[in-house]
Structures are given as structure tokens and as C-alpha cells.
Amino acid sequence: MVEIHGKLRDELLNREVFYSLREVQILTEQWRREYNQVRPHSSLGYRPPAPEAVKPALALAAVTT
């Protein structure tokens, strides 16, 4: 948990000048999503820890018909 706090501070908080609380909320959420869903992690074999779920095309076809 300490590692993520350091990365958040180094990659976001120390590099930005925030002008509103809403701006902090939006940028932090964008960083969190990128960190948890896109960014590869070495401890996971350079795969993202929680990639977004993708619906199979077959399931989408059943929903739209």
C-alpha cells in the first residue's frame, strides 16, 4: 500500500497545480483507473491487475436483438 501512495505522489500530486477540489477528484480518478486497469505491473508478469471486462460479441448480439 505504501508503494501506491509514493507513485500517486510522484506521478500526480507533485506534478500538478490544482485549482479546485473537483479538479483533484477528476485527475485522481483518471490516475487510479490507469494504474488499476491499464498499467502493466511487473509482479503480475507485466499485465494490468484488473483489466476492464469485455462482453463477448455473442452476448452483445443477444442483447441487441
N, C-alpha and C positions, 0 to 999 in steps of 0.2 A: 504494500500500500504506500509506503514511503516513496518508492520509485516513481509512481504515477504523480505524486504531488510535486516532485522535483521536475519531472518532464512538463507538467502543466505550467509550473512557474517559469521554467526556462523557455518553453516554446510558445507560450501565450502571454502570461501575465507580465513578464519583464520586457516584452517587445511591443506592447500596446499602450496607448494613452486612451483611457476610457472617458467618455463624456456623459454617460448615463448608466444607471443600473441596468436598464433594458439592453443596452449595447453589450454589457458584460455577460448578461444571461444568454444572449443570442450567440456571441462568439464562443463562449464556454461550451454551449450545447453542440455547436459545429465541431469544435475540437474534440469533445467527448465522443461524438459519433464517429469521427475519422479515426480516433485512437482505438475504439472498441470494434469497429466493423470493417475498416478498410486497411489500416496499417498492419503490415506483417510483423509478427513477434518472433524473435529468434528461438524462444523457448518452446514454440509451437511448430517448429520446422518452417519458419517464415510464412506462416499462414495467419490470417486475421483471427482473433479469438472468437468472434461472434458474427460471422458474415450474415447479411440480411437474407431472410428466407425468400426463396424464389418459387412461385407457384408453377407447377408443370403445365405445359401448354394444353394437355388433355383436360385438366381441371378447369382452366380458363374457358375452354370451348364449351364445357358443360354448363358453366355459369351464364354465358352469354346467349345460349340458345333457348 
